[in-house]
Amino acid sequence: MATILRDWSYRYQWLYDGISRLAAFSVGGEARFRQLALQGLTIHSDTQVLDLCCGSGQTTEFLVKLSQNVTGLDASPKSLQRARLNVPEASYIEAFAEEMPFADNLFDVVHTSVALHEMQPQQLRKIINEVYRVLKPEGVFTLVDFHAPKNPIFWPGVSVFLWLFETETAWEFLKTDLGELLTKTGFEVSKSTLYAGGSLQVIQANK
């Protein structure tokens, strides 16, 4: 269950951006937050990168500084319209993450930022299967998303945030062992790190 603020955050870019910046303070600011899952990766100018559920291009903006072959995918026409204005250097595709219109073994890197928690469990499994399909052998899936806090001090803040801006899928997501789900799909989890008292998880997994 979410409040009207969720709808407003998607309708008004300034509100979404403000919420993102506020949430990113816990890891040292938005610039660091957007690059957390990319740390340690070698991305060249010709690396094929997919920004999955790219939204308005907040992370795409960092990816195009590393590669000249970045594709953003999102199901929201409004978000993609904003992304094209914000980051015109990337290519964009309107599609659902669980039914990506890409060939097998196409991308070197697939990245997604705080989007998986919005998916129903069945959708989440389909998306991970699709990511595995479109990645090249030895390609990398990188993600950053919510995690059940390890430090109890962070629970009130996380709970209020989820109540204001998220739906029941986010609460269900906190119970999900993403590492196990990725492993069952065929990925090898090479990095799994928690930030902000355990309320944020960063995973890198290899095909």
N, CA, C and O of each residue as an XYZ file, in Angstrom:
828
protein
N       0.844     -1.194      0.000
C       0.000      0.000      0.000
C       0.879      1.245      0.000
O       1.821      1.348      0.787
N       0.570      2.184     -0.882
C       1.338      3.421     -0.968
C       0.383      4.609     -0.889
O      -0.828      4.450     -1.042
N       0.925      5.777     -0.654
C       0.124      6.987     -0.588
C       0.119      7.672     -1.955
O       0.732      7.187     -2.906
N      -0.570      8.788     -2.038
C      -0.630      9.557     -3.278
C       0.739     10.085     -3.677
O       0.958     10.454     -4.831
N       1.663     10.120     -2.716
C       3.014     10.599     -3.018
C       3.703      9.719     -4.064
O       4.544     10.196     -4.826
N       3.344      8.443     -4.094
C       3.930      7.548     -5.105
C       3.533      8.014     -6.504
O       4.377      8.128     -7.393
N       2.246      8.280     -6.689
C       1.776      8.743     -7.987
C       2.415     10.080     -8.352
O       2.825     10.286     -9.494
N       2.497     10.977     -7.389
C       3.108     12.288     -7.641
C       4.572     12.157     -8.024
O       5.065     12.888     -8.883
N       5.275     11.209     -7.374
C       6.709     11.062     -7.641
C       6.970     10.622     -9.076
O       8.009     10.954     -9.646
N       6.025      9.869     -9.670
C       6.177      9.462    -11.063
C       5.678     10.549    -12.017
O       6.122     10.640    -13.161
N       4.758     11.363    -11.529
C       4.191     12.399    -12.382
C       5.085     13.630    -12.476
O       5.165     14.272    -13.523
N       5.760     13.952    -11.368
C       6.553     15.166    -11.311
C       8.042     14.831    -11.149
O       8.460     14.283    -10.129
N       8.818     15.167    -12.158
C      10.242     14.845    -12.171
C      10.976     15.450    -10.973
O      11.840     14.800    -10.384
N      10.636     16.693    -10.609
C      11.339     17.366     -9.509
C      11.141     16.631     -8.189
O      12.048     16.577     -7.358
N       9.945     16.062     -7.999
C       9.680     15.334     -6.758
C      10.457     14.019     -6.740
O      11.047     13.653     -5.724
N      10.453     13.310     -7.871
C      11.194     12.046     -7.965
C      12.679     12.278     -7.707
O      13.318     11.535     -6.962
N      13.215     13.318     -8.336
C      14.639     13.618     -8.175
C      14.960     13.969     -6.730
O      16.000     13.567     -6.208
N      14.079     14.712     -6.087
C      14.291     15.085     -4.686
C      14.280     13.879     -3.766
O      15.089     13.782     -2.844
N      13.357     12.959     -4.021
C      13.281     11.741     -3.212
C      14.542     10.903     -3.410
O      15.091     10.362     -2.450
N      14.997     10.798     -4.656
C      16.196     10.018     -4.955
C      17.413     10.584     -4.232
O      18.204      9.838     -3.655
N      17.555     11.890     -4.266
C      18.706     12.517     -3.608
C      18.647     12.311     -2.100
O      19.665     12.054     -1.457
N      17.455     12.425     -1.548
C      17.298     12.248     -0.101
C      17.643     10.819      0.307
O      18.353     10.606      1.290
N      17.141      9.839     -0.450
C      17.404      8.428     -0.139
C      18.880      8.086     -0.294
O      19.393      7.212      0.404
N      19.566      8.775     -1.209
C      20.972      8.473     -1.495
C      21.936      9.010     -0.449
O      23.111      8.644     -0.444
N      21.451      9.874      0.437
C      22.322     10.419      1.487
C      22.930      9.316      2.341
O      24.042      9.460      2.851
N      22.202      8.216      2.497
C      22.646      7.145      3.387
C      23.909      6.450      2.883
O      24.590      5.765      3.645
N      24.223      6.629      1.585
C      25.431      5.992      1.027
C      26.427      7.027      0.508
O      27.381      6.683     -0.190
N      26.202      8.278      0.846
C      27.171      9.308      0.471
C      26.795     10.162     -0.712
O      27.659     10.816     -1.296
N      25.520     10.176     -1.084
C      25.071     11.034     -2.168
C      24.652     10.275     -3.405
O      24.973      9.097     -3.566
N      23.925     10.962     -4.285
C      23.351     10.296     -5.441
C      24.402      9.797     -6.425
O      24.250      8.714     -6.990
N      25.461     10.567     -6.638
C      26.493     10.145     -7.583
C      27.090      8.806     -7.164
O      27.277      7.920     -7.998
N      27.387      8.654     -5.882
C      27.947      7.387     -5.400
C      26.896      6.278     -5.476
O      27.206      5.148     -5.854
N      25.653      6.606     -5.117
C      24.591      5.614     -5.147
C      24.424      5.024     -6.547
O      24.297      3.810     -6.702
N      24.425      5.888     -7.563
C      24.199      5.440     -8.933
C      25.333      4.565     -9.457
O      25.151      3.831    -10.427
N      26.484      4.638     -8.832
C      27.639      3.884     -9.320
C      28.039      2.725     -8.406
O      29.021      2.035     -8.679
N      27.293      2.509     -7.333
C      27.645      1.452     -6.376
C      27.777      0.085     -7.052
O      28.748     -0.638     -6.829
N      26.802     -0.252     -7.868
C      26.802     -1.593     -8.478
C      27.800     -1.726     -9.614
O      28.035     -2.828    -10.107
N      28.392     -0.607    -10.035
C      29.338     -0.636    -11.154
C      30.781     -0.722    -10.691
O      31.689     -0.874    -11.509
N      31.002     -0.625     -9.381
C      32.370     -0.617     -8.860
C      33.084     -1.929     -9.180
O      32.542     -3.016     -8.981
N      34.303     -1.798     -9.676
C      35.111     -2.972     -9.988
C      34.887     -3.545    -11.368
O      35.610     -4.451    -11.781
N      33.891     -3.033    -12.100
C      33.629     -3.538    -13.438
C      34.518     -2.827    -14.459
O      34.835     -1.647    -14.315
N      34.908     -3.565    -15.484
C      35.659     -2.979    -16.592
C      34.696     -2.745    -17.743
O      34.239     -3.686    -18.393
N      34.397     -1.488    -17.983
C      33.479     -1.119    -19.055
C      34.223     -0.227    -20.043
O      34.702      0.849    -19.682
N      34.317     -0.685    -21.296
C      35.006      0.057    -22.338
C      33.999      0.815    -23.199
O      32.789      0.672    -23.021
N      34.495      1.607    -24.115
C      33.623      2.401    -24.965
C      32.733      1.538    -25.852
O      31.653      1.967    -26.259
N      33.192      0.304    -26.156
C      32.405     -0.566    -27.028
C      31.638     -1.646    -26.257
O      31.047     -2.538    -26.866
N      31.644     -1.570    -24.931
C      30.898     -2.531    -24.111
C      29.399     -2.339    -24.329
O      28.892     -1.220    -24.249
N      28.692     -3.438    -24.606
C      27.247     -3.387    -24.801
C      26.565     -3.416    -23.429
O      26.636     -4.411    -22.709
N      25.902     -2.304    -23.081
C      25.310     -2.157    -21.751
C      23.810     -1.947    -21.859
O      23.344     -1.147    -22.671
N      23.060     -2.662    -21.044
C      21.613     -2.475    -20.942
C      21.277     -1.900    -19.579
O      21.590     -2.502    -18.551
N      20.642     -0.738    -19.567
C      20.122     -0.157    -18.333
C      18.667     -0.581    -18.239
O      17.789      0.027    -18.850
N      18.424     -1.624    -17.471
C      17.106     -2.258    -17.387
C      16.213     -1.481    -16.433
O      16.615     -1.164    -15.314
N      14.987     -1.173    -16.885
C      14.077     -0.324    -16.095
C      14.769      1.007    -15.804
O      14.926      1.415    -14.653
N      15.169      1.659    -16.876
C      16.038      2.834    -16.767
C      15.350      4.064    -16.217
O      16.024      5.016    -15.824
N      14.018      4.072    -16.175
C      13.327      5.246    -15.674
C      13.653      6.467    -16.500
O      13.655      6.415    -17.730
N      13.929      7.568    -15.823
C      14.205      8.830    -16.514
C      15.679      9.016    -16.851
O      16.088     10.093    -17.283
N      16.478      7.964    -16.654
C      17.873      8.005    -17.076
C      18.866      8.417    -16.014
O      19.977      8.840    -16.334
N      18.481      8.299    -14.744
C      19.383      8.731    -13.674
C      20.693      7.953    -13.679
O      21.761      8.544    -13.518
N      20.627      6.636    -13.861
C      21.848      5.836    -13.929
C      22.409      5.800    -15.345
O      23.620      5.683    -15.532
N      21.541      5.900    -16.331
C      21.983      5.934    -17.725
C      23.002      7.042    -17.934
O      23.943      6.899    -18.714
N      22.805      8.142    -17.232
C      23.708      9.289    -17.349
C      25.143      8.923    -16.994
O      26.083      9.439    -17.600
N      25.321      8.035    -16.015
C      26.665      7.585    -15.640
C      27.180      6.525    -16.606
O      28.373      6.484    -16.907
N      26.286      5.669    -17.092
C      26.703      4.591    -17.980
C      27.234      5.113    -19.308
O      28.188      4.553    -19.850
N      26.637      6.174    -19.843
C      27.093      6.686    -21.144
C      28.470      7.351    -21.054
O      29.112      7.591    -22.077
N      28.915      7.643    -19.850
C      30.271      8.174    -19.679
C      31.312      7.061    -19.804
O      32.495      7.323    -20.021
N      30.853      5.814    -19.665
C      31.746      4.669    -19.719
C      31.692      3.952    -21.067
O      32.705      3.437    -21.541
N      30.519      3.918    -21.680
C      30.332      3.180    -22.923
C      29.542      4.008    -23.927
O      28.682      4.808    -23.561
N      29.854      3.796    -25.199
C      29.104      4.444    -26.275
C      27.977      3.564    -26.797
O      27.312      3.907    -27.775
N      27.766      2.421    -26.134
C      26.744      1.466    -26.569
C      25.802      1.133    -25.412
O      25.746     -0.005    -24.947
N      25.074      2.134    -24.966
C      24.152      1.969    -23.840
C      22.718      2.003    -24.360
O      22.332      2.896    -25.114
N      21.940      1.011    -23.939
C      20.518      0.947    -24.259
C      19.713      1.019    -22.976
O      19.988      0.288    -22.024
N      18.728      1.890    -22.945
C      17.826      1.971    -21.802
C      16.496      1.340    -22.149
O      15.923      1.626    -23.200
N      16.000      0.477    -21.268
C      14.699     -0.166    -21.481
C      13.769      0.187    -20.335
O      14.158      0.122    -19.169
N      12.536      0.561    -20.666
C      11.538      0.836    -19.640
C      10.155      0.658    -20.253
O       9.981      0.799    -21.463
N       9.178      0.347    -19.413
C       7.812      0.139    -19.902
C       7.000      1.430    -19.907
O       5.888      1.459    -20.433
N       7.545      2.496    -19.328
C       6.815      3.750    -19.204
C       7.192      4.732    -20.304
O       8.340      5.173    -20.358
N       6.252      5.088    -21.189
C       6.545      6.071    -22.233
C       6.963      7.420    -21.660
O       7.841      8.086    -22.209
N       6.333      7.823    -20.553
C       6.667      9.109    -19.939
C       8.102      9.113    -19.426
O       8.830     10.088    -19.614
N       8.510      8.020    -18.777
C       9.884      7.935    -18.277
C      10.881      7.969    -19.427
O      11.907      8.644    -19.346
N      10.579      7.243    -20.495
C      11.494      7.210    -21.638
C      11.588      8.569    -22.327
O      12.649      8.954    -22.818
N      10.478      9.284    -22.358
C      10.509     10.632    -22.917
C      11.468     11.517    -22.127
O      12.236     12.286    -22.706
N      11.418     11.401    -20.815
C      12.327     12.164    -19.967
C      13.766     11.699    -20.159
O      14.689     12.512    -20.214
N      13.950     10.379    -20.260
C      15.301      9.831    -20.420
C      15.938     10.332    -21.713
O      17.118     10.682    -21.732
N      15.167     10.366    -22.779
C      15.704     10.839    -24.059
C      16.148     12.294    -23.975
O      17.126     12.690    -24.610
N      15.430     13.081    -23.195
C      15.804     14.483    -23.012
C      17.014     14.609    -22.094
O      17.917     15.407    -22.341
N      17.016     13.799    -21.020
C      18.094     13.889    -20.030
C      19.405     13.303    -20.529
O      20.479     13.844    -20.267
N      19.305     12.182    -21.257
C      20.514     11.474    -21.706
C      20.337     11.049    -23.167
O      20.071      9.878    -23.439
N      20.479     11.972    -24.093
C      20.257     11.646    -25.505
C      21.329     10.741    -26.109
O      21.152     10.231    -27.215
N      22.438     10.535    -25.397
C      23.528      9.706    -25.933
C      23.176      8.222    -25.978
O      23.817      7.463    -26.706
N      22.171      7.795    -25.217
C      21.790      6.382    -25.176
C      20.675      6.091    -26.174
O      20.010      7.003    -26.665
N      20.484      4.808    -26.467
C      19.332      4.353    -27.247
C      18.275      3.850    -26.275
O      18.603      3.416    -25.170
N      17.007      3.905    -26.677
C      15.946      3.531    -25.748
C      14.925      2.627    -26.420
O      14.616      2.756    -27.604
N      14.412      1.698    -25.602
C      13.409      0.739    -26.056
C      12.265      0.728    -25.051
O      12.494      0.620    -23.846
N      11.028      0.841    -25.546
C       9.863      0.721    -24.672
C       9.413     -0.740    -24.667
O       8.949     -1.257    -25.683
N       9.553     -1.395    -23.525
C       9.195     -2.814    -23.429
C       9.160     -3.216    -21.967
O       9.660     -2.505    -21.095
N       8.559     -4.373    -21.716
C       8.527     -4.922    -20.366
C       9.802     -5.722    -20.109
O      10.308     -6.405    -20.999
N      10.309     -5.630    -18.894
C      11.560     -6.298    -18.547
C      11.444     -7.815    -18.627
O      12.437     -8.504    -18.861
N      10.230     -8.338    -18.432
C      10.064     -9.792    -18.482
C       9.857    -10.310    -19.902
O       9.752    -11.519    -20.108
N       9.797     -9.408    -20.887
C       9.638     -9.802    -22.295
C      10.511     -8.895    -23.149
O       9.998     -8.123    -23.959
N      11.805     -8.980    -22.977
C      12.704     -8.065    -23.670
C      12.849     -8.431    -25.146
O      13.056     -9.600    -25.475
N      12.744     -7.446    -26.037
C      12.809     -7.705    -27.476
C      14.243     -7.717    -28.004
O      14.565     -7.040    -28.981
N      15.090     -8.494    -27.346
C      16.498     -8.569    -27.731
C      16.878    -10.010    -28.060
O      16.264    -10.963    -27.581
N      17.899    -10.135    -28.883
C      18.428    -11.457    -29.209
C      19.163    -12.042    -28.009
O      19.530    -11.319    -27.083
N      19.373    -13.348    -28.032
C      20.153    -14.013    -26.992
C      21.606    -13.521    -27.043
O      22.119    -13.143    -28.095
N      22.249    -13.541    -25.866
C      23.701    -13.287    -25.785
C      24.116    -11.952    -26.428
O      25.087    -11.898    -27.182
N      23.380    -10.890    -26.127
C      23.614     -9.611    -26.791
C      24.452     -8.633    -25.957
O      25.286     -7.914    -26.506
N      24.235     -8.602    -24.635
C      24.843     -7.575    -23.794
C      25.999     -8.116    -22.956
O      25.999     -9.268    -22.523
N      26.980     -7.245    -22.747
C      28.089     -7.560    -21.841
C      27.706     -7.289    -20.387
O      28.119     -8.003    -19.473
N      26.912     -6.246    -20.197
C      26.493     -5.833    -18.855
C      25.013     -5.484    -18.883
O      24.555     -4.748    -19.757
N      24.272     -6.018    -17.922
C      22.896     -5.587    -17.681
C      22.847     -5.018    -16.272
O      23.256     -5.668    -15.310
N      22.344     -3.799    -16.166
C      22.286     -3.120    -14.872
C      20.851     -2.701    -14.569
O      20.119     -2.282    -15.465
N      20.455     -2.814    -13.311
C      19.159     -2.283    -12.897
C      19.284     -1.667    -11.513
O      19.969     -2.197    -10.637
N      18.614     -0.547    -11.335
C      18.739      0.232    -10.102
C      17.370      0.441     -9.463
O      16.484      1.063    -10.051
N      17.210     -0.087     -8.253
C      15.987      0.022     -7.440
C      14.710     -0.106     -8.280
O      13.850      0.774     -8.262
N      14.607     -1.203     -9.004
C      13.419     -1.469     -9.814
C      12.817     -2.834     -9.529
O      11.603     -3.007     -9.634
N      13.643     -3.803     -9.171
C      13.153     -5.172     -8.998
C      12.127     -5.291     -7.875
O      11.270     -6.175     -7.909
N      12.209     -4.408     -6.880
C      11.268     -4.488     -5.755
C       9.839     -4.146     -6.170
O       8.905     -4.360     -5.397
N       9.660     -3.622     -7.374
C       8.322     -3.265     -7.836
C       7.645     -4.428     -8.573
O       6.511     -4.302     -9.036
N       8.337     -5.536     -8.675
C       7.815     -6.675     -9.437
C       7.168     -7.720     -8.536
O       7.617     -7.968     -7.416
N       6.105     -8.325     -9.051
C       5.516     -9.483     -8.395
C       6.518    -10.637     -8.451
O       7.344    -10.687     -9.363
N       6.458    -11.572     -7.487
C       7.430    -12.678     -7.467
C       7.568    -13.413     -8.795
O       8.680    -13.748     -9.204
N       6.447    -13.667     -9.472
C       6.508    -14.373    -10.752
C       7.199    -13.510    -11.803
O       7.987    -14.017    -12.602
N       6.908    -12.207    -11.807
C       7.582    -11.281    -12.721
C       9.080    -11.271    -12.469
O       9.879    -11.295    -13.405
N       9.454    -11.234    -11.199
C      10.862    -11.171    -10.827
C      11.629    -12.361    -11.384
O      12.729    -12.202    -11.914
N      11.053    -13.547    -11.266
C      11.713    -14.746    -11.797
C      11.846    -14.676    -13.315
O      12.879    -15.054    -13.868
N      10.805    -14.193    -13.988
C      10.852    -14.062    -15.449
C      11.926    -13.064    -15.880
O      12.646    -13.287    -16.854
N      12.020    -11.963    -15.139
C      13.004    -10.931    -15.472
C      14.423    -11.467    -15.336
O      15.265    -11.233    -16.203
N      14.683    -12.177    -14.262
C      16.019    -12.733    -14.061
C      16.345    -13.742    -15.157
O      17.478    -13.795    -15.636
N      15.365    -14.535    -15.551
C      15.574    -15.473    -16.664
C      15.874    -14.732    -17.963
O      16.723    -15.161    -18.744
N      15.179    -13.623    -18.191
C      15.393    -12.820    -19.390
C      16.777    -12.173    -19.378
O      17.459    -12.127    -20.401
N      17.182    -11.678    -18.213
C      18.522    -11.088    -18.094
C      19.573    -12.129    -18.441
O      20.523    -11.843    -19.170
N      19.401    -13.332    -17.922
C      20.343    -14.418    -18.222
C      20.382    -14.691    -19.727
O      21.449    -14.925    -20.296
N      19.230    -14.659    -20.354
C      19.149    -14.955    -21.792
C      19.872    -13.904    -22.638
O      20.609    -14.252    -23.561
N      19.667    -12.627    -22.328
C      20.222    -11.572    -23.193
C      21.691    -11.271    -22.894
O      22.350    -10.586    -23.676
N      22.208    -11.773    -21.778
C      23.623    -11.569    -21.464
C      24.502    -12.519    -22.275
O      24.140    -13.670    -22.519
N      25.651    -12.018    -22.682
C      26.654    -12.870    -23.312
C      27.243    -13.821    -22.271
O      27.196    -13.522    -21.077
N      27.793    -14.949    -22.690
C      28.522    -15.796    -21.743
C      29.599    -14.979    -21.042
O      30.339    -14.231    -21.680
N      29.677    -15.128    -19.735
C      30.586    -14.376    -18.874
C      30.163    -12.911    -18.715
O      30.905    -12.111    -18.143
N      28.978    -12.557    -19.217
C      28.444    -11.217    -18.987
C      28.068    -11.022    -17.534
O      27.981    -11.985    -16.772
N      27.844     -9.776    -17.149
C      27.608     -9.441    -15.746
C      26.254     -8.771    -15.566
O      25.893     -7.857    -16.307
N      25.518     -9.239    -14.578
C      24.263     -8.610    -14.148
C      24.552     -7.857    -12.856
O      24.958     -8.457    -11.861
N      24.345     -6.545    -12.871
C      24.593     -5.734    -11.685
C      23.284     -5.104    -11.237
O      22.470     -4.683    -12.059
N      23.093     -5.045     -9.931
C      21.855     -4.460     -9.425
C      22.056     -3.846     -8.045
O      22.932     -4.245     -7.278
N      21.219     -2.871     -7.765
C      21.138     -2.277     -6.437
C      19.657     -2.153     -6.108
O      18.862     -1.689     -6.926
N      19.299     -2.575     -4.900
C      17.885     -2.526     -4.512
C      17.762     -2.638     -2.996
O      18.757     -2.752     -2.280
N      16.525     -2.604     -2.528
C      16.267     -2.675     -1.093
C      16.675     -4.030     -0.516
O      16.792     -5.028     -1.227
N      16.887     -4.025      0.799
C      17.184     -5.243      1.545
C      16.651     -5.039      2.956
O      16.624     -3.914      3.453
N      16.237     -6.097      3.589
C      15.772     -5.981      4.976
C      16.927     -5.510      5.853
O      17.960     -6.178      5.898
N      16.790     -4.383      6.550
C      17.901     -3.834      7.337
C      18.455     -4.819      8.353
O      17.705     -5.544      9.007
N      19.762     -4.836      8.478
C      20.425     -5.617      9.513
C      20.510     -4.825     10.815
O      20.441     -5.386     11.909
N      20.659     -3.514     10.671
C      20.722     -2.626     11.831
C      19.308     -2.134     12.137
O      18.702     -1.469     11.297
N      18.768     -2.441     13.313
C      17.378     -2.070     13.636
C      17.123     -0.569     13.606
O      15.974     -0.143     13.488
N      18.170      0.234     13.709
C      18.002      1.689     13.660
C      17.424      2.125     12.305
O      16.749      3.150     12.215
N      17.692      1.345     11.263
C      17.259      1.722      9.916
C      15.829      1.287      9.597
O      15.250      1.738      8.610
N      15.259      0.412     10.428
C      13.915     -0.092     10.126
C      12.845      0.994     10.084
O      12.030      0.981      9.161
N      12.799      1.940     11.031
C      11.750      2.975     10.967
C      11.803      3.780      9.680
O      10.767      4.019      9.060
N      12.996      4.203      9.268
C      13.121      4.994      8.048
C      12.701      4.216      6.815
O      11.987      4.732      5.955
N      13.150      2.964      6.735
C      12.777      2.116      5.593
C      11.269      1.886      5.567
O      10.647      1.952      4.507
N      10.687      1.619      6.723
C       9.248      1.351      6.800
C       8.431      2.558      6.358
O       7.459      2.416      5.616
N       8.820      3.734      6.809
C       8.102      4.949      6.412
C       8.228      5.185      4.912
O       7.255      5.533      4.242
N       9.443      4.990      4.391
C       9.661      5.191      2.957
C       8.797      4.236      2.143
O       8.145      4.657      1.188
N       8.784      2.959      2.507
C       8.002      1.974      1.765
C       6.514      2.276      1.873
O       5.775      2.105      0.903
N       6.067      2.722      3.039
C       4.658      3.038      3.230
C       4.240      4.222      2.362
O       3.142      4.225      1.806
N       5.102      5.220      2.244
C       4.771      6.426      1.491
C       4.845      6.226     -0.019
O       4.011      6.748     -0.759
N       5.849      5.467     -0.479
C       6.158      5.466     -1.901
C       6.076      4.110     -2.589
O       6.139      4.048     -3.817
N       5.937      3.026     -1.836
C       5.982      1.711     -2.472
C       4.698      0.921     -2.239
O       3.809      1.358     -1.508
N       4.616     -0.241     -2.868
C       3.445     -1.107     -2.742
C       3.840     -2.380     -1.998
O       4.957     -2.500     -1.497
N       2.910     -3.325     -1.935
C       3.168     -4.567     -1.197
C       4.305     -5.376     -1.813
O       4.911     -6.199     -1.126
N       4.608     -5.159     -3.098
C       5.700     -5.913     -3.721
C       7.047     -5.595     -3.056
O       7.920     -6.459     -2.982
N       7.212     -4.374     -2.582
C       8.471     -4.000     -1.921
C       8.627     -4.750     -0.607
O       9.726     -5.197     -0.276
N       7.547     -4.893      0.138
C       7.612     -5.638      1.402
C       7.909     -7.114      1.137
O       8.662     -7.748      1.876
N       7.312     -7.648      0.082
C       7.571     -9.039     -0.286
C       9.022     -9.210     -0.725
O       9.652    -10.231     -0.448
N       9.537     -8.202     -1.410
C      10.906     -8.240     -1.906
C      11.911     -8.340     -0.759
O      12.948     -8.988     -0.898
N      11.608     -7.704      0.369
C      12.510     -7.753      1.523
C      12.706     -9.176      2.040
O      13.701     -9.471      2.702
N      11.756    -10.050      1.736
C      11.843    -11.443      2.177
C      12.566    -12.327      1.149
O      12.825    -13.502      1.411
N      12.884    -11.767     -0.004
C      13.447    -12.543     -1.113
C      14.961    -12.642     -1.007
O      15.646    -11.641     -0.798
N      15.466    -13.839     -1.152
C      16.912    -14.063     -1.206
C      17.331    -13.977     -2.668
O      17.276    -14.966     -3.399
N      17.749    -12.792     -3.085
C      18.099    -12.589     -4.484
C      19.283    -13.440     -4.916
O      19.313    -13.960     -6.031
N      20.254    -13.577     -4.027
C      21.417    -14.389     -4.351
C      21.026    -15.810     -4.690
O      21.523    -16.378     -5.662
N      20.147    -16.386     -3.905
C      19.677    -17.749     -4.155
C      18.905    -17.827     -5.465
O      19.062    -18.780     -6.227
N      18.071    -16.824     -5.725
C      17.280    -16.797     -6.951
C      18.185    -16.704     -8.180
O      17.942    -17.364     -9.189
N      19.214    -15.890     -8.087
C      20.158    -15.750     -9.195
C      20.931    -17.051     -9.432
O      21.132    -17.470    -10.572
N      21.354    -17.672     -8.343
C      22.105    -18.923     -8.442
C      21.261    -20.023     -9.085
O      21.755    -20.786     -9.915
N      19.993    -20.099     -8.698
C      19.102    -21.113     -9.265
C      18.887    -20.895    -10.759
O      18.624    -21.844    -11.498
N      19.001    -19.648    -11.199
C      18.818    -19.335    -12.615
C      20.051    -19.702    -13.427
O      19.966    -19.863    -14.645
N      21.200    -19.837    -12.764
C      22.431    -20.183    -13.456
C      23.547    -19.175    -13.272
O      24.664    -19.394    -13.741
N      23.258    -18.068    -12.592
C      24.282    -17.060    -12.333
C      25.254    -17.511    -11.242
O      24.925    -18.345    -10.398
N      26.438    -16.946    -11.280
C      27.407    -17.092    -10.201
C      27.562    -15.717     -9.548
O      28.067    -14.784    -10.172
N      27.133    -15.598     -8.313
C      27.203    -14.318     -7.611
C      28.650    -14.054     -7.212
O      29.224    -14.781     -6.401
N      29.233    -13.006     -7.790
C      30.635    -12.693     -7.533
C      30.797    -11.613     -6.470
O      31.864    -11.477     -5.871
N      29.738    -10.849     -6.240
C      29.801     -9.783     -5.248
C      28.418     -9.552     -4.663
O      27.433     -9.444     -5.393
N      28.354     -9.478     -3.345
C      27.098     -9.171     -2.659
C      27.436     -8.335     -1.431
O      28.030     -8.835     -0.476
N      27.059     -7.072     -1.459
C      27.453     -6.135     -0.416
C      26.229     -5.382      0.098
O      25.345     -5.010     -0.675
N      26.189     -5.163      1.400
C      25.097     -4.411      2.017
C      25.587     -3.035      2.438
O      26.718     -2.872      2.894
N      24.706     -2.042      2.274
C      24.999     -0.670      2.677
C      23.850     -0.137      3.519
O      22.784     -0.747      3.611
N      24.094      1.019      4.132
C      23.054      1.726      4.896
C      22.383      0.809      5.919
O      21.165      0.629      5.919
N      23.213      0.238      6.786
C      22.674     -0.624      7.829
C      22.041     -1.890      7.319
O      21.227     -2.511      8.003
N      22.415     -2.274      6.110
C      21.849     -3.491      5.519
C      20.570     -3.252      4.751
O      19.963     -4.208      4.267
N      20.129     -1.987      4.619
C      18.855     -1.700      3.958
C      18.973     -1.595      2.446
O      17.974     -1.461      1.739
N      20.218     -1.657      1.955
C      20.467     -1.564      0.520
C      21.446     -2.658      0.133
O      22.480     -2.827      0.781
N      21.125     -3.407     -0.927
C      22.013     -4.480     -1.373
C      22.526     -4.208     -2.778
O      21.803     -3.722     -3.647
N      23.783     -4.534     -2.971
C      24.420     -4.437     -4.287
C      24.934     -5.815     -4.659
O      25.673     -6.441     -3.898
N      24.540     -6.281     -5.828
C      24.925     -7.622     -6.289
C      25.516     -7.526     -7.694
O      25.000     -6.813     -8.555
N      26.604     -8.258     -7.905
C      27.137     -8.498     -9.237
C      27.152    -10.007     -9.452
O      27.693    -10.758     -8.640
N      26.549    -10.440    -10.562
C      26.449    -11.876    -10.845
C      26.867    -12.149    -12.281
O      26.481    -11.425    -13.199
N      27.656    -13.193    -12.467
C      28.178    -13.536    -13.796
C      27.407    -14.681    -14.421
O      27.018    -15.633    -13.745
N      27.195    -14.574    -15.716
C      26.555    -15.664    -16.469
C      27.594    -16.743    -16.752
O      27.278    -17.757    -17.375
